[in-house]
Every structure is written in C-alpha cells, then in structure tokens.
Amino acid sequence: MSLDYVHHNLSNGRVCVRHGGQNGGARRVTLSADSVLIADAVPNVSAKQWTRSRTASASGGAKRSVHADIRGVVIASDVMPKRGRRITYNPNRFESGCIPTFTYSDDGQEWKGSARILVTGGYAYEVQS
C-alpha cells in the first residue's frame, strides 16, 4: 500500500494531499481541505544543503531548502475530532547542518509517528482512536 503525502500549503493555508498510488514522476495534489485525519502517520523531512537563491544572493544571504510532510493513510477530510498533543515543525530553530524534526510543542521532544493525527491550521495533533 502506498502512503499519502500530507503537507500544509503556506500560500493558501490549506492542507494538501498527494496520494501515494499515483504513477509517473511528479505527484499531483489530489485533495485540498481545511483538515485531514491520517492513520499510521510518520514524519518525513528531506533537507538539502544550504542553497543560494536569486533573492538571497542579491542580499548576500543564503536560503535553506527543506521540505517536510507527513506520510500515512488519509481516512477523512474536513473533520474535527478531539485534539490531543500538538505537533509542530520549524526548520529555522535548528543549528546549521542539522536536519530539522517534527516536535511536540509542549515539551520539544521529537515526534516519530502516531496511530492517528489531525492536520489543520499549520499544525498536527495526536487524536485518540
């Protein structure tokens, strides 16, 4: 079974899903919703080294290219079950050269996966089954 890719779209503020069973190269966004419930969720972070962008080069700075999503099986969209612990992701809070991780916002411990989570409003929340 292919896992779905779920991420928060910074442009429109919605949760986007790319179904993992698609053939071909780039996977298309197949669902855009305010919230998505995911089973067997695991974090996925792919970090490239520091890269220079045109805008960053003009100001003499550099830009970090980091892509993060949550993989799992989407079981519902536009639902609001009771939320548990909040999971957050901030690539800028880590030292240069370290791969960023998803963390619990209450104690900062690394989140390594959950049976069920709700993704909404730029955050993920553990959900009791």
DODREN-943463 format. One line per field, with one value per residue: residue in three letters; residue number from 1; x, y, z of N, C-alpha, C in turn. Coordinates in Angstrom, 1 decimal. Layout:
! residues N
res	ala:...
n	NUM:...
n_xx	X:...
n_yy	Y:...
n_zz	Z:...
ca_xx	X:...
ca_yy	Y:...
ca_zz	Z:...
c_xx	X:...
c_yy	Y:...
c_zz	Z:...
//
This chain:
! residues 129
res	met:ser:leu:asp:tyr:val:his:his:asn:leu:ser:asn:gly:arg:val:cys:val:arg:his:gly:gly:gln:asn:gly:gly:ala:arg:arg:val:thr:leu:ser:ala:asp:ser:val:leu:ile:ala:asp:ala:val:pro:asn:val:ser:ala:lys:gln:trp:thr:arg:ser:arg:thr:ala:ser:ala:ser:gly:gly:ala:lys:arg:ser:val:his:ala:asp:ile:arg:gly:val:val:ile:ala:ser:asp:val:met:pro:lys:arg:gly:arg:arg:ile:thr:tyr:asn:pro:asn:arg:phe:glu:ser:gly:cys:ile:pro:thr:phe:thr:tyr:ser:asp:asp:gly:gln:glu:trp:lys:gly:ser:ala:arg:ile:leu:val:thr:gly:gly:tyr:ala:tyr:glu:val:gln:ser
n	1:2:3:4:5:6:7:8:9:10:11:12:13:14:15:16:17:18:19:20:21:22:23:24:25:26:27:28:29:30:31:32:33:34:35:36:37:38:39:40:41:42:43:44:45:46:47:48:49:50:51:52:53:54:55:56:57:58:59:60:61:62:63:64:65:66:67:68:69:70:71:72:73:74:75:76:77:78:79:80:81:82:83:84:85:86:87:88:89:90:91:92:93:94:95:96:97:98:99:100:101:102:103:104:105:106:107:108:109:110:111:112:113:114:115:116:117:118:119:120:121:122:123:124:125:126:127:128:129
n_xx	0.8:0.6:1.8:0.1:1.0:1.1:0.8:1.1:0.0:1.6:0.8:-2.0:-3.0:-4.2:-4.6:-2.8:-3.0:-1.2:-1.8:-0.3:-0.4:-0.1:0.9:3.9:6.1:6.1:3.9:0.5:-1.5:-4.2:-6.2:-7.5:-8.0:-9.5:-8.9:-7.4:-7.6:-5.4:-4.2:-1.8:0.5:3.6:6.6:8.2:11.1:13.0:16.0:17.9:21.3:22.5:21.3:21.7:19.6:18.1:17.1:18.1:20.8:21.1:20.9:23.1:22.7:21.8:19.7:17.8:16.9:14.3:12.1:9.1:6.8:4.0:3.5:1.1:-2.0:-4.7:-7.8:-10.0:-11.5:-11.9:-12.8:-13.3:-12.1:-11.6:-8.8:-5.4:-2.1:-0.1:1.7:4.5:6.5:9.5:11.8:13.8:14.6:16.7:20.2:22.7:23.3:22.1:19.5:16.2:13.4:10.1:8.4:6.9:4.9:4.6:6.7:8.9:10.0:11.1:8.8:7.9:5.9:2.5:-0.6:-3.0:-3.5:-4.5:-4.4:-4.3:-4.7:-1.9:-0.7:-0.2:-2.1:-2.2:-4.6:-6.9:-7.8
n_yy	-1.2:2.2:5.1:8.2:11.6:14.4:17.8:21.2:23.9:26.8:29.0:29.1:28.3:25.9:22.3:20.0:17.1:14.5:11.7:8.6:6.5:7.2:7.1:7.7:10.6:13.5:13.9:14.7:17.2:15.9:16.3:19.0:20.5:21.8:20.4:17.2:13.8:11.4:8.0:5.9:7.6:9.1:11.1:12.9:14.2:16.0:17.3:19.5:20.8:24.1:26.4:28.8:31.4:33.5:35.9:35.8:35.8:38.3:39.9:39.0:36.8:33.4:30.6:28.1:25.0:23.1:20.4:19.2:16.7:14.8:11.4:8.9:7.2:8.6:9.1:10.6:13.8:17.3:17.2:17.4:16.0:15.4:17.1:16.2:16.2:18.8:18.9:20.2:21.9:23.4:24.5:26.5:26.6:25.0:24.1:25.1:22.6:20.6:18.2:19.2:18.4:17.1:18.1:17.8:20.5:21.1:20.0:19.8:17.4:15.0:14.1:11.0:9.5:8.5:6.7:7.9:11.1:14.5:17.0:20.4:23.9:24.5:22.9:19.7:17.3:14.9:12.3:10.6:7.2
n_zz	0.0:-0.8:0.7:1.6:1.0:3.1:3.5:4.8:3.0:2.5:0.9:0.5:2.9:3.4:3.9:2.0:0.0:-1.5:-3.2:-2.7:-4.5:-7.1:-10.5:-12.5:-12.7:-11.0:-8.4:-8.3:-6.5:-4.9:-3.2:-1.3:1.7:4.7:7.0:7.7:8.5:9.5:9.4:10.9:10.9:9.9:10.3:7.6:6.5:4.2:3.7:2.0:1.4:2.3:0.0:-2.6:-3.5:-6.0:-4.9:-2.3:-2.9:-3.9:-1.7:-0.3:1.4:2.3:1.5:3.0:1.8:2.6:2.8:4.1:5.2:6.1:6.2:5.6:5.8:4.5:6.0:6.4:5.6:6.3:8.9:12.5:15.1:18.6:19.8:20.6:21.9:20.5:17.5:16.0:13.4:12.6:10.7:11.0:13.7:14.3:14.4:12.0:9.5:10.8:10.5:10.5:12.7:13.4:16.2:19.6:20.7:23.4:25.0:23.4:22.6:20.2:17.6:16.4:15.1:14.9:15.7:14.9:13.5:13.3:10.9:10.6:10.1:10.0:11.9:13.4:15.2:17.8:17.8:19.8:19.3
ca_xx	0.0:1.3:1.4:-0.2:1.9:0.2:1.6:0.4:0.3:1.7:0.2:-3.5:-3.4:-5.0:-3.9:-2.8:-2.7:-0.8:-2.0:1.0:-0.5:-0.1:2.0:4.6:7.0:5.6:2.5:-0.4:-2.3:-5.5:-7.2:-7.1:-9.0:-9.2:-8.3:-7.3:-7.3:-4.4:-3.8:-0.4:1.3:5.0:7.1:9.2:11.9:14.1:16.7:19.1:22.2:22.2:21.4:21.6:18.5:18.4:16.8:19.1:22.1:21.2:21.2:24.2:22.3:21.5:18.3:17.8:15.8:13.8:10.8:8.6:5.4:3.6:3.1:0.2:-3.2:-5.8:-9.0:-11.2:-11.1:-12.8:-13.4:-12.6:-12.2:-11.0:-7.4:-4.5:-0.9:0.2:2.9:4.9:7.7:10.1:13.2:14.7:15.0:17.8:21.5:23.1:23.9:21.3:18.2:15.1:12.5:8.8:8.5:5.8:5.1:4.6:8.0:10.0:10.5:10.9:7.7:8.3:4.8:1.3:-1.6:-3.9:-3.3:-5.3:-3.6:-5.2:-4.2:-0.5:-0.2:-0.7:-2.5:-2.5:-6.0:-7.2:-8.5
ca_yy	0.0:3.5:6.1:9.5:12.7:15.5:19.0:22.5:24.8:28.2:30.0:29.2:28.0:24.6:21.0:19.4:15.6:13.9:10.3:7.9:5.5:7.8:6.7:8.8:11.4:14.3:13.6:15.9:17.3:15.3:16.8:20.2:20.6:22.6:19.4:15.9:12.8:10.4:6.9:5.4:8.8:9.2:12.3:12.8:15.5:15.8:18.6:19.7:21.7:25.5:26.8:30.2:31.8:34.8:37.0:35.7:36.2:39.8:40.5:38.3:35.7:32.1:30.1:26.7:24.3:22.0:20.0:18.3:16.3:13.7:10.3:8.0:6.9:9.6:8.4:11.5:15.2:18.3:16.7:18.0:15.2:16.0:17.1:15.8:17.0:19.5:18.6:21.4:21.7:24.7:24.2:27.5:26.6:24.0:24.6:24.8:21.3:19.6:18.0:19.6:17.3:17.4:18.0:18.2:21.8:21.3:19.7:19.9:16.1:14.6:13.2:9.9:8.9:8.2:5.9:8.8:12.5:15.5:18.1:21.5:25.2:24.5:22.0:18.4:17.0:13.5:12.0:9.3:6.3
ca_zz	0.0:-0.9:1.7:1.1:1.4:3.5:3.9:4.9:1.9:3.0:0.1:0.7:4.3:3.5:3.9:0.7:0.0:-2.7:-3.0:-3.0:-5.5:-8.5:-11.4:-13.1:-11.9:-10.0:-7.9:-8.2:-5.3:-5.3:-2.2:-0.6:2.7:5.9:7.9:7.2:9.5:8.9:10.2:10.8:10.4:10.2:9.7:6.5:6.3:3.3:3.8:1.1:2.0:2.0:-1.4:-2.9:-4.3:-6.6:-3.9:-1.2:-3.4:-4.1:-0.3:0.3:2.3:1.8:1.8:3.2:1.1:3.4:2.5:5.2:5.1:7.0:5.4:6.2:5.0:4.7:6.3:6.4:5.4:6.8:10.2:13.7:16.3:19.8:19.6:21.7:21.9:19.2:16.8:15.1:12.6:12.4:10.2:11.4:15.0:14.4:14.0:10.6:9.3:11.5:9.8:11.3:13.0:13.9:17.7:20.3:21.1:24.9:25.7:22.5:22.2:18.7:17.2:15.5:14.5:15.8:15.1:14.2:13.7:12.6:10.4:10.4:10.6:10.0:12.9:13.5:16.6:18.0:18.1:20.4:18.5
c_xx	0.9:0.8:1.1:0.8:1.0:1.1:0.7:0.9:0.4:1.0:-1.3:-3.9:-4.2:-4.0:-4.0:-2.4:-2.3:-0.9:-0.7:0.9:-0.5:1.1:2.7:5.5:6.4:4.1:1.7:-1.1:-3.7:-6.6:-6.6:-8.3:-8.6:-8.5:-8.3:-6.9:-6.5:-4.2:-2.4:0.6:2.7:5.6:8.1:9.8:13.0:14.8:17.9:20.1:21.8:22.3:21.2:20.4:18.8:18.2:17.7:20.5:22.2:21.4:22.4:23.9:22.1:20.2:18.5:16.6:15.4:12.4:10.3:7.2:5.2:3.1:2.2:-0.9:-4.3:-7.1:-10.3:-10.6:-12.2:-13.6:-12.7:-12.8:-11.5:-9.5:-6.6:-3.3:-0.6:1.6:3.3:6.2:8.2:11.5:14.2:15.2:16.2:19.1:21.8:23.7:23.1:20.0:17.1:14.1:11.1:8.9:7.1:6.0:5.1:5.9:9.2:10.6:10.2:9.6:8.1:7.2:3.7:0.3:-2.6:-3.5:-4.3:-4.4:-4.5:-4.5:-2.7:0.1:-0.8:-1.0:-2.7:-4.0:-6.1:-8.1:-9.9
c_yy	1.2:4.4:7.5:10.6:13.9:16.6:20.2:23.4:26.2:29.2:30.2:28.8:26.7:23.4:20.4:17.9:15.2:12.4:9.5:6.9:6.0:7.3:7.9:9.5:12.2:13.9:14.8:16.0:16.9:15.7:18.0:20.5:21.5:21.7:18.0:14.9:11.7:9.3:6.5:6.5:8.7:10.5:12.0:14.2:15.2:17.2:18.6:20.7:23.1:25.7:28.3:30.4:33.1:35.9:37.0:36.1:37.7:40.5:39.9:37.2:34.4:31.6:28.6:26.0:23.0:21.7:19.0:18.0:15.2:12.6:9.4:7.7:7.8:8.8:9.3:12.9:16.1:17.8:17.4:17.1:15.9:15.9:16.7:16.7:17.6:19.2:19.7:21.1:23.1:24.5:25.3:27.5:25.6:24.7:24.3:23.4:20.2:19.4:18.3:18.4:17.9:17.2:18.3:19.6:22.0:21.0:19.6:18.5:15.8:13.8:12.3:9.2:8.7:7.4:6.7:10.2:13.3:16.6:19.2:22.8:25.2:23.7:20.7:18.1:15.5:13.3:10.6:8.4:5.9
c_zz	0.0:0.1:1.0:1.7:1.8:4.0:4.0:3.8:2.5:2.2:0.4:2.1:4.5:3.6:2.6:0.8:-1.4:-2.5:-3.5:-4.1:-6.9:-9.3:-12.0:-12.2:-10.8:-9.6:-7.8:-6.9:-5.7:-4.3:-1.5:0.4:3.9:7.0:7.3:8.4:8.9:9.9:9.9:10.2:10.9:9.6:8.6:6.3:5.3:3.2:2.8:1.8:1.7:0.5:-1.6:-3.8:-4.9:-5.6:-2.8:-1.7:-3.6:-2.8:0.4:1.2:1.6:2.2:2.0:2.5:1.9:3.0:3.6:4.9:6.0:6.0:6.2:5.3:5.4:4.9:6.3:6.1:6.0:8.0:11.4:14.9:17.4:19.6:20.8:21.7:20.5:18.8:15.9:14.4:12.3:12.0:10.7:12.8:15.3:13.9:12.6:10.5:10.0:10.6:10.8:11.6:13.4:15.4:18.3:20.8:22.6:25.5:24.8:22.1:20.8:18.6:16.2:14.8:15.5:15.0:14.3:14.5:12.9:12.1:10.0:10.8:10.7:11.1:12.7:15.0:16.7:18.3:18.7:19.5:19.1
//
